[in-house]
Amino acid sequence: MKGLDSALNFAGCAAIAALSVNGCLILYRLYRRKHIKDICQECGKSNAEFCNVLFFPDKQIPCFKYLLTPQGCSRKSCLHSHNEKSSFIQLIRYILQAKKSIDLCMFSLTCHELATAVLIKYRLGARVRVISDTEYMNMSGSKIQTFMEEGIAVRHDRSSYLMHHKFVIIDEKIVITGSFNWTHAAVIGNYENVVATNNQKIVQPYIGEFDRLWELFDAEHDEQGKTVIRNNLLGKGDMYYHK
């Protein structure tokens, strides 16, 4: 009997320990989600004007699981960044707080994490429109083709010059702009700058420029007269190809 009591006590302690570990993990995830929600609510207050200046490169590659999966990252020795104060994580939080719309005007887009953030919001019902450079959208690693396959509306310049803008508008309330292309080199290699603000004197001209380019790049023929085919995938997006 004594041996049985000892075994039961040990099993009970083990179960309590397991519950404690799981409980701590659950509490951490709840805290993390609340912390992120607080950040997004603070950034999204329409009556609280802000201007946030970010500089790159960051010291570490961001952790994809920490940023963009429901379960988060529980690895104790994760080699990637979980730092909420890092420039990249601050940047991606703005994307993830979008509720209604994302208008992205980007020269080069190869960053998997930023593209995934846009796709997450699109799948949750946000309207997404993308303007890019014709040459760079067709380069290896570009995420534009992925956007098009998902049904996101994409337009491009079809010009021998560059569509060199680098900005994104969130819910027509926040603009994020600077030297920063959406590439991993910009995150951890290049010296870059980004400004995020909800100052409407700055946001509104960017909305106007995006709308102007969106209409401009809707032409049925390019500058050389070649036909541009409009393909409406599932009725969701305008996609353009040269014959």
Backbone bond lengths (Angstrom), bond angles and torsions (degrees), N, CA, C in turn:
res aa  C-N    CA-C-N  psi(-1)  N-CA   C-N-CA  omega(-1)  CA-C   N-CA-C  phi
1 M - - - 1.463 - - 1.522 111.24 -
2 K 1.371 113.15 -41.05 1.470 116.26 -179.17 1.523 111.37 -61.03
3 G 1.358 114.39 -40.41 1.467 118.18 178.06 1.511 112.01 -64.42
4 L 1.357 116.53 -36.96 1.465 120.34 178.77 1.519 111.19 -66.74
5 D 1.362 115.63 -42.03 1.473 119.75 177.66 1.521 111.23 -60.14
6 S 1.315 115.89 -42.78 1.475 119.83 179.59 1.525 111.27 -62.71
7 A 1.334 114.71 -41.69 1.475 119.02 179.80 1.510 110.53 -64.57
8 L 1.355 116.84 -41.87 1.461 120.17 179.56 1.523 111.01 -65.47
9 N 1.337 115.73 -41.17 1.473 119.42 178.23 1.524 111.05 -61.83
10 F 1.336 115.46 -42.65 1.468 119.63 179.47 1.531 110.39 -63.67
11 A 1.345 115.15 -45.02 1.468 118.85 179.22 1.519 111.04 -61.82
12 G 1.335 115.61 -40.23 1.468 119.53 178.84 1.511 111.80 -63.35
13 C 1.317 115.82 -43.95 1.481 119.60 178.75 1.532 111.08 -63.26
14 A 1.332 115.09 -40.52 1.471 118.94 179.35 1.517 110.80 -63.26
15 A 1.345 115.53 -41.62 1.471 119.25 179.60 1.518 110.82 -64.23
16 I 1.340 116.68 -42.66 1.469 120.64 178.97 1.519 110.35 -62.41
17 A 1.361 115.03 -42.35 1.468 118.97 179.49 1.516 110.81 -61.78
18 A 1.350 115.60 -42.81 1.465 119.56 179.45 1.514 110.94 -63.34
19 L 1.338 115.97 -42.44 1.463 119.44 177.44 1.513 111.14 -62.59
20 S 1.347 115.94 -37.80 1.466 120.17 -179.66 1.522 111.00 -64.35
21 V 1.353 115.32 -43.62 1.471 119.24 179.11 1.517 110.46 -62.94
22 N 1.365 115.11 -47.78 1.462 119.14 179.66 1.517 111.51 -63.31
23 G 1.345 114.23 -39.34 1.463 118.65 178.79 1.508 112.05 -62.62
24 C 1.325 116.30 -43.23 1.473 120.36 178.79 1.523 110.54 -62.96
25 L 1.365 115.64 -40.84 1.453 119.72 179.84 1.520 111.34 -63.83
26 I 1.355 115.83 -42.28 1.465 120.39 178.11 1.522 110.92 -63.79
27 L 1.339 116.08 -44.79 1.466 119.83 179.39 1.525 111.28 -61.89
28 Y 1.357 116.35 -40.24 1.464 119.62 178.80 1.519 111.15 -61.89
29 R 1.347 115.88 -43.57 1.464 119.34 -178.88 1.513 111.45 -66.86
30 L 1.355 116.05 -38.59 1.464 119.20 176.87 1.517 110.57 -63.87
31 Y 1.351 116.13 -42.42 1.465 120.21 178.51 1.527 110.62 -61.88
32 R 1.361 115.08 -44.34 1.461 119.64 -178.58 1.518 111.07 -61.30
33 R 1.343 116.59 -44.08 1.459 119.85 -179.67 1.519 111.10 -64.47
34 K 1.354 116.17 -40.59 1.470 119.42 178.59 1.519 110.01 -65.18
35 H 1.362 115.95 -40.68 1.464 119.94 179.74 1.524 110.93 -61.38
36 I 1.345 115.95 -44.69 1.458 120.34 178.80 1.522 110.43 -64.26
37 K 1.364 116.31 -42.10 1.456 120.48 179.19 1.524 111.08 -61.17
38 D 1.347 115.50 -40.65 1.471 119.48 178.53 1.519 111.12 -62.92
39 I 1.342 116.16 -40.92 1.473 120.21 178.45 1.516 110.36 -60.51
40 C 1.341 115.65 -47.60 1.458 120.62 -177.20 1.523 111.56 -65.96
41 Q 1.341 116.59 -39.37 1.462 119.59 178.95 1.519 110.53 -65.73
42 E 1.324 115.97 -39.22 1.467 119.68 179.89 1.521 110.46 -65.41
43 C 1.350 115.98 -43.32 1.461 120.26 179.41 1.517 111.37 -66.94
44 G 1.349 116.13 -32.11 1.445 119.91 -172.66 1.509 115.76 -89.89
45 K 1.318 118.64 0.28 1.456 120.39 179.25 1.523 109.92 -62.92
46 S 1.339 115.95 117.35 1.459 119.85 -173.97 1.524 111.90 -68.48
47 N 1.340 117.40 -24.39 1.465 120.08 -176.42 1.514 112.30 -98.68
48 A 1.333 116.99 5.34 1.460 120.17 178.81 1.528 108.62 -114.65
49 E 1.311 116.35 100.20 1.464 119.99 -177.22 1.520 110.43 -71.91
50 F 1.340 116.03 138.45 1.457 119.60 178.87 1.523 110.00 -140.98
51 C 1.313 114.53 158.46 1.461 122.15 173.03 1.523 106.54 -144.68
52 N 1.309 116.25 113.11 1.461 122.26 -174.90 1.521 109.07 -113.94
53 V 1.325 116.52 120.75 1.466 122.07 -179.30 1.527 108.59 -103.44
54 L 1.343 115.87 126.17 1.457 122.27 -178.51 1.522 109.88 -119.32
55 F 1.316 115.54 141.14 1.460 120.32 177.18 1.533 110.16 -121.67
56 F 1.308 115.22 145.87 1.456 123.40 177.39 1.530 108.00 -123.37
57 P 1.357 117.79 160.00 1.461 127.69 14.42 1.526 113.29 -87.54
58 D 1.346 115.44 156.06 1.450 121.77 168.47 1.526 108.82 -79.00
59 K 1.336 115.72 161.03 1.464 120.15 -177.97 1.515 112.82 -77.86
60 Q 1.347 116.51 -28.78 1.462 120.11 -176.20 1.515 111.45 -131.82
61 I 1.321 115.44 155.00 1.459 121.05 171.08 1.525 108.18 -68.54
62 P 1.324 119.58 136.36 1.467 120.78 178.94 1.526 111.53 -68.49
63 C 1.322 115.82 151.08 1.464 121.41 178.69 1.532 109.59 -82.50
64 F 1.325 116.27 117.68 1.460 121.16 -177.90 1.526 111.23 -62.69
65 K 1.336 117.34 -45.31 1.469 120.66 -178.21 1.526 111.17 -63.43
66 Y 1.318 116.49 -40.28 1.469 120.58 179.22 1.524 111.13 -62.36
67 L 1.316 115.84 -40.79 1.459 120.86 -174.05 1.519 113.64 -81.71
68 L 1.326 116.69 -41.61 1.468 118.94 -159.13 1.526 114.94 -129.49
69 T 1.319 118.19 16.80 1.457 119.77 173.81 1.526 109.30 -123.66
70 P 1.339 117.89 147.01 1.470 120.66 -177.80 1.521 113.11 -60.58
71 Q 1.341 116.96 -34.30 1.456 119.30 -176.96 1.523 113.10 -81.51
72 G 1.329 117.11 -13.76 1.456 119.49 -178.99 1.521 111.55 71.58
73 C 1.316 116.73 -166.56 1.464 122.43 -179.96 1.526 108.76 -117.02
74 S 1.319 116.92 122.08 1.463 121.78 -179.38 1.523 112.31 -106.82
75 R 1.331 116.95 7.83 1.462 119.80 -179.31 1.526 110.78 -69.61
76 K 1.322 116.55 123.99 1.470 120.79 -178.09 1.520 111.93 -68.36
77 S 1.322 116.04 -30.21 1.463 119.84 -176.69 1.525 110.79 -115.86
78 C 1.321 116.99 40.40 1.462 120.81 179.61 1.524 109.69 -61.44
79 L 1.319 116.21 132.41 1.462 121.33 -177.12 1.520 112.73 -84.81
80 H 1.336 117.01 -6.52 1.456 120.94 -176.74 1.528 111.06 -105.77
81 S 1.305 116.49 164.98 1.462 121.52 -170.12 1.526 113.55 -76.34
82 H 1.346 115.39 133.58 1.458 123.69 169.59 1.531 109.78 -115.03
83 N 1.292 117.04 13.53 1.461 122.85 -172.05 1.528 111.47 -77.32
84 E 1.330 116.27 107.60 1.466 121.05 -178.45 1.527 112.83 -64.93
85 K 1.330 117.07 -17.32 1.467 120.21 179.23 1.523 112.09 -89.64
86 S 1.326 117.81 -6.19 1.470 119.76 178.65 1.528 109.85 -65.40
87 S 1.297 116.03 151.63 1.467 120.69 -176.74 1.520 111.10 -62.26
88 F 1.347 116.23 -41.06 1.462 118.36 -176.26 1.522 111.76 -67.42
89 I 1.312 117.63 -43.70 1.464 119.52 -179.08 1.526 110.42 -66.59
90 Q 1.321 118.07 -37.08 1.468 119.70 173.97 1.529 110.79 -61.42
91 L 1.339 116.07 -41.97 1.464 120.63 179.41 1.525 111.37 -61.85
92 I 1.315 117.09 -48.02 1.467 119.69 -175.39 1.524 111.60 -69.73
93 R 1.332 117.48 -26.17 1.465 120.22 176.71 1.537 110.87 -63.57
94 Y 1.313 116.95 -36.24 1.471 119.42 176.50 1.529 110.57 -62.18
95 I 1.329 116.53 -42.08 1.468 119.74 178.93 1.521 110.31 -62.82
96 L 1.322 116.21 -43.60 1.462 120.96 -175.09 1.526 113.19 -71.94
97 Q 1.335 117.90 -15.80 1.461 118.78 178.56 1.535 112.36 -86.22
98 A 1.331 117.52 -3.48 1.467 120.43 179.55 1.527 110.35 -59.72
99 K 1.310 115.73 135.53 1.466 121.58 179.01 1.533 111.86 -113.62
100 K 1.322 117.15 -40.18 1.458 120.63 -173.05 1.525 113.23 -109.76
101 S 1.336 117.05 -41.35 1.467 117.16 -172.01 1.523 112.32 -156.49
102 I 1.335 114.45 151.33 1.464 123.10 170.82 1.520 106.75 -132.95
103 D 1.323 117.44 118.48 1.462 122.88 173.90 1.520 107.36 -110.66
104 L 1.320 115.88 109.85 1.460 121.84 -172.48 1.516 110.22 -111.30
105 C 1.313 116.13 123.71 1.466 122.65 178.26 1.528 106.37 -121.85
106 M 1.341 116.63 101.58 1.464 119.84 -167.66 1.515 111.13 -139.32
107 F 1.317 115.54 128.60 1.465 122.55 -179.50 1.532 111.11 -64.85
108 S 1.327 117.08 -52.59 1.463 121.44 -177.61 1.520 109.58 -130.88
109 L 1.327 116.45 131.88 1.465 120.76 -175.31 1.527 109.75 -139.01
110 T 1.326 115.59 98.41 1.459 121.07 178.62 1.526 112.36 -127.42
111 C 1.321 118.41 -3.63 1.463 122.10 -175.36 1.530 110.25 -74.89
112 H 1.316 116.03 116.87 1.464 121.82 -176.33 1.533 111.79 -62.69
113 E 1.320 117.13 -41.19 1.458 120.65 -176.34 1.527 111.75 -66.02
114 L 1.314 117.92 -44.91 1.467 121.05 179.75 1.524 111.04 -68.17
115 A 1.333 116.90 -40.13 1.463 119.83 177.37 1.527 110.39 -63.14
116 T 1.320 117.30 -40.39 1.459 121.19 179.12 1.517 110.99 -63.96
117 A 1.336 117.12 -40.87 1.469 120.77 178.05 1.526 110.81 -59.10
118 V 1.326 116.96 -42.85 1.467 121.07 178.07 1.524 110.35 -63.88
119 L 1.336 117.22 -43.82 1.461 120.88 -179.59 1.529 111.82 -64.03
120 I 1.324 116.77 -37.88 1.464 120.53 177.37 1.522 110.39 -59.54
121 K 1.314 116.67 -46.90 1.472 119.99 -178.66 1.530 110.80 -68.16
122 Y 1.330 116.75 -36.89 1.469 120.15 177.99 1.524 110.73 -62.53
123 R 1.319 115.96 -44.51 1.469 120.44 -179.29 1.526 111.92 -67.64
124 L 1.331 116.37 -22.62 1.462 120.40 177.50 1.525 112.40 -87.97
125 G 1.342 116.69 1.05 1.454 119.77 172.69 1.512 116.95 112.10
126 A 1.332 118.47 -1.43 1.472 119.84 177.64 1.531 109.58 -72.38
127 R 1.332 116.30 142.06 1.466 120.35 173.34 1.528 108.14 -75.79
128 V 1.320 115.95 129.79 1.466 120.31 179.71 1.526 108.95 -124.25
129 R 1.324 115.78 129.06 1.466 122.19 173.47 1.520 107.59 -125.94
130 V 1.318 116.33 139.02 1.465 120.97 -176.78 1.520 109.96 -128.83
131 I 1.325 115.59 132.26 1.468 122.81 171.38 1.521 107.20 -117.05
132 S 1.342 116.38 132.98 1.460 119.29 -179.41 1.522 110.73 -143.68
133 D 1.319 114.37 178.37 1.467 121.48 178.90 1.529 109.46 -88.99
134 T 1.324 116.82 132.82 1.460 121.40 -174.85 1.526 112.54 -56.62
135 E 1.316 116.55 -46.81 1.465 119.58 -177.01 1.523 111.08 -67.72
136 Y 1.326 116.51 -47.02 1.468 119.73 -174.40 1.530 112.89 -73.18
137 M 1.325 118.05 -26.99 1.461 119.23 178.81 1.519 112.00 -70.33
138 N 1.333 116.34 -17.52 1.455 120.73 179.45 1.525 113.40 -99.84
139 M 1.332 116.72 4.42 1.458 120.24 179.18 1.525 111.15 -79.72
140 S 1.324 115.43 157.53 1.460 121.36 179.27 1.528 110.59 -58.77
141 G 1.329 115.92 133.05 1.462 120.56 178.21 1.512 114.78 92.98
142 S 1.329 117.06 -10.31 1.466 119.48 179.98 1.523 110.21 -65.32
143 K 1.341 115.81 139.67 1.464 121.55 179.79 1.533 112.09 -90.69
144 I 1.313 117.46 1.11 1.464 120.28 -177.46 1.524 111.13 -63.56
145 Q 1.339 116.57 -41.13 1.459 118.98 179.00 1.526 111.17 -60.76
146 T 1.317 116.92 -38.79 1.471 121.10 176.78 1.518 110.82 -61.46
147 F 1.330 116.54 -43.58 1.461 120.47 176.96 1.528 110.62 -58.44
148 M 1.318 115.71 -46.05 1.463 120.36 -177.89 1.523 111.57 -62.94
149 E 1.324 115.79 -40.64 1.468 120.14 179.17 1.526 111.66 -64.68
150 E 1.334 115.95 -29.96 1.472 120.82 178.21 1.529 111.98 -77.70
151 G 1.340 116.49 -13.54 1.452 120.54 -178.77 1.509 114.54 99.49
152 I 1.325 117.63 7.36 1.466 120.90 177.45 1.527 109.60 -70.98
153 A 1.321 116.02 137.96 1.466 121.52 -179.93 1.527 109.95 -72.00
154 V 1.325 115.94 123.42 1.468 122.41 -178.40 1.521 109.47 -127.96
155 R 1.313 116.10 131.59 1.467 121.13 172.66 1.525 108.92 -130.87
156 H 1.337 115.92 154.00 1.461 120.09 -177.84 1.516 110.30 -144.51
157 D 1.335 115.43 169.67 1.464 120.89 -165.51 1.524 114.47 -78.15
158 R 1.361 118.91 -27.73 1.469 121.63 -177.94 1.536 111.09 50.04
159 S 1.328 114.46 50.47 1.460 120.06 -174.84 1.520 109.82 -135.22
160 S 1.331 116.68 157.80 1.455 120.70 174.84 1.527 111.05 -76.74
161 Y 1.330 117.14 -12.40 1.464 121.70 175.04 1.526 109.24 -93.56
162 L 1.325 117.41 -179.73 1.464 121.50 -174.85 1.520 111.80 -101.51
163 M 1.321 116.09 140.06 1.456 121.98 165.71 1.532 104.48 -89.94
164 H 1.328 115.68 90.30 1.466 121.78 -163.78 1.520 113.75 -99.54
165 H 1.324 118.04 5.95 1.460 120.79 178.26 1.521 111.28 -63.35
166 K 1.343 115.50 154.95 1.463 122.56 176.49 1.526 107.22 -144.62
167 F 1.328 116.61 82.52 1.458 119.07 177.23 1.517 110.92 -150.38
168 V 1.316 115.43 158.44 1.457 121.91 177.02 1.524 108.40 -138.99
169 I 1.326 115.83 139.24 1.465 122.61 179.88 1.521 108.21 -112.79
170 I 1.318 116.19 126.49 1.461 122.66 -177.67 1.526 109.50 -106.89
171 D 1.332 116.68 117.76 1.475 122.95 175.65 1.529 112.98 55.11
172 E 1.335 116.83 22.84 1.467 122.92 -177.23 1.534 111.90 57.20
173 K 1.337 116.32 23.73 1.468 121.54 -179.15 1.518 112.80 -121.83
174 I 1.319 116.30 -28.58 1.468 121.64 -176.01 1.525 108.67 -127.33
175 V 1.321 116.27 137.38 1.457 120.27 172.07 1.524 108.23 -119.37
176 I 1.338 115.03 140.56 1.461 122.46 177.13 1.514 106.31 -123.07
177 T 1.319 117.18 121.26 1.463 119.98 -172.83 1.525 110.12 -147.97
178 G 1.321 116.33 162.70 1.460 121.16 178.63 1.506 110.93 156.17
179 S 1.329 116.43 -155.24 1.468 121.27 -178.43 1.518 112.50 -86.68
180 F 1.311 117.10 -5.04 1.458 125.09 -165.55 1.529 113.35 -80.33
181 N 1.356 117.18 109.52 1.457 121.19 166.47 1.519 108.67 -77.22
182 W 1.329 116.86 155.11 1.463 120.12 179.78 1.527 109.85 -84.53
183 T 1.330 115.32 73.30 1.463 122.63 -179.61 1.524 108.68 -134.56
184 H 1.334 117.07 157.87 1.462 120.45 177.23 1.529 111.08 -67.07
185 A 1.338 116.91 -31.90 1.463 120.04 177.55 1.523 110.61 -60.72
186 A 1.333 117.00 -36.70 1.468 120.59 178.37 1.523 111.25 -70.09
187 V 1.340 116.79 -30.91 1.470 120.52 -177.43 1.525 111.66 -73.11
188 I 1.319 117.48 -48.50 1.474 119.63 -171.21 1.528 114.15 -122.11
189 G 1.324 118.01 5.21 1.457 119.33 -178.14 1.517 114.08 -123.74
190 N 1.308 116.74 -54.79 1.463 121.15 -172.86 1.518 112.56 -78.63
191 Y 1.316 115.01 157.19 1.467 121.02 170.05 1.525 107.29 -88.73
192 E 1.319 115.85 111.39 1.460 122.46 -172.35 1.526 110.60 -132.81
193 N 1.326 115.00 162.46 1.461 120.38 175.02 1.514 110.18 -134.26
194 V 1.332 115.76 147.65 1.462 123.47 177.71 1.515 108.57 -139.22
195 V 1.320 116.23 138.31 1.463 121.87 173.02 1.530 108.06 -120.22
196 A 1.327 116.33 128.79 1.471 121.80 174.45 1.524 107.66 -117.10
197 T 1.340 116.52 129.10 1.458 119.97 -178.27 1.520 110.93 -152.19
198 N 1.327 114.82 153.86 1.470 120.28 172.21 1.525 110.91 -111.67
199 N 1.325 116.60 14.57 1.464 121.33 175.02 1.532 108.57 -63.76
200 Q 1.327 116.54 113.80 1.458 120.69 -171.97 1.534 113.08 -67.48
201 K 1.326 117.43 -21.72 1.454 119.26 175.47 1.533 110.85 -67.51
202 I 1.325 116.32 -22.13 1.461 121.50 176.22 1.521 110.83 -96.82
203 V 1.334 116.95 -41.62 1.472 121.02 -176.65 1.523 111.70 -62.80
204 Q 1.322 117.98 -45.41 1.462 121.09 -173.09 1.529 113.70 -60.59
205 P 1.339 120.03 -43.19 1.473 118.34 176.43 1.528 113.17 -61.15
206 Y 1.333 117.48 -33.87 1.462 120.26 177.15 1.523 111.28 -68.56
207 I 1.331 116.66 -38.18 1.467 119.80 175.01 1.524 109.69 -61.08
208 G 1.330 116.01 -43.72 1.463 120.59 178.75 1.516 112.37 -61.81
209 E 1.341 117.07 -41.73 1.461 120.78 179.77 1.528 111.25 -67.57
210 F 1.321 116.78 -40.86 1.468 118.79 178.32 1.523 110.34 -62.61
211 D 1.316 117.15 -47.11 1.469 120.66 -179.10 1.525 111.06 -62.50
212 R 1.338 116.79 -37.62 1.465 120.65 179.22 1.526 110.54 -63.43
213 L 1.341 116.43 -46.64 1.462 120.06 179.81 1.526 111.55 -68.65
214 W 1.316 116.85 -35.44 1.471 120.57 178.95 1.532 110.68 -59.74
215 E 1.316 115.97 -41.41 1.465 120.01 177.48 1.523 110.97 -73.94
216 L 1.320 116.64 -40.95 1.467 120.95 -178.38 1.527 111.56 -60.78
217 F 1.324 116.72 -40.37 1.464 120.77 -176.03 1.524 112.48 -87.61
218 D 1.312 116.42 12.81 1.467 121.13 178.29 1.526 111.50 -94.00
219 A 1.342 117.85 6.97 1.467 121.34 -177.28 1.523 110.58 -61.65
220 E 1.335 116.32 143.99 1.460 121.50 179.91 1.530 112.14 -76.57
221 H 1.330 116.83 -18.70 1.457 120.16 -179.85 1.523 108.72 -132.13
222 D 1.326 115.98 144.70 1.449 119.12 177.93 1.529 110.26 -82.25
223 E 1.332 115.83 -177.57 1.466 120.68 -173.24 1.526 112.74 -66.46
224 Q 1.346 117.80 -18.77 1.459 121.08 179.04 1.526 111.84 -99.46
225 G 1.339 116.74 4.92 1.442 120.13 177.33 1.510 115.40 83.99
226 K 1.342 117.74 5.15 1.454 119.83 178.20 1.528 109.78 -73.94
227 T 1.310 115.46 143.11 1.458 119.84 -178.65 1.519 110.28 -70.49
228 V 1.322 115.45 138.29 1.451 121.53 174.36 1.513 107.19 -111.18
229 I 1.305 117.16 121.99 1.453 121.27 -176.71 1.522 109.73 -86.05
230 R 1.313 117.30 128.39 1.456 121.62 174.90 1.519 108.11 -96.47
231 N 1.305 115.43 121.65 1.462 121.38 -178.90 1.512 108.38 -119.32
232 N 1.321 117.29 114.78 1.454 121.38 -178.38 1.515 109.05 -95.29
233 L 1.333 116.72 100.90 1.450 121.61 -178.27 1.517 110.16 -79.75
234 L 1.334 117.17 113.53 1.463 123.00 179.07 1.521 111.94 55.16
235 G 1.343 115.36 23.77 1.457 119.30 178.85 1.503 114.18 71.28
236 K 1.337 117.96 17.25 1.466 119.81 -172.30 1.516 114.19 -107.58
237 G 1.325 118.52 -24.31 1.460 115.47 -172.04 1.507 113.70 -153.49
238 D 1.321 116.58 151.04 1.461 122.24 175.70 1.526 107.75 -93.46
239 M 1.340 116.41 123.55 1.460 120.35 -178.30 1.519 107.73 -128.23
240 Y 1.303 116.71 139.23 1.452 119.76 -170.44 1.529 110.73 -123.03
241 Y 1.336 114.65 136.07 1.441 120.63 177.37 1.531 108.86 -135.89
242 H 1.337 115.94 148.65 1.466 120.15 172.03 1.526 108.80 -85.81
243 K 1.334 116.58 142.30 1.459 119.75 172.35 1.513 110.79 -69.63
